[in-house]
Amino acid sequence: KNTLNIYKKIFKNSLIIISTWENENIELINSLKNENTYIIFNEEPKKSKSNINHQIKSTNKGLNFALQKGAKYSIKTRADVRINKNNLETFLIALLKTFPVKENNFTKSRIIVPSLITFRYRLYSLSDIIMFGETQDLVKYFHKETFEDGLKKLNLNENNLFVNETPVIAE
């Protein structure tokens, strides 16, 4: 509740979307809802390594909801993280405009993440702690594909999570 109060001050005219699970304390979580705060209760996916499927599903559902509501940009945070910086939205949008991507058929702009738990020499190591970008780009990043299906595309499985001696894992 304290985090939501901070976000309502920092992101005054923005949607706040909480994407969580059907088995959570529905009454408590619904008490957080107001005119700009939306709650999505999702059916839990099957267990996966480091709960990656949970992260994919809840984030995908929340971002698609934001897209339906017309949100051009989104900040995705984990529930165990709090952002507290005035004018952050303006700063992040300015970064996207300052460092545009080259013309391509996949992304409209960059996805901005802090270096927190992002490892330079680990494949696919973009941290999921905090991410900012155009909502459409983030939806592509958090595509509905399960962790196991992604492993199959790389010819990997739960017993073999290495590409060139680099683990393909969360955090």
Disulfide bonds with the S-S distance in Angstrom:
none
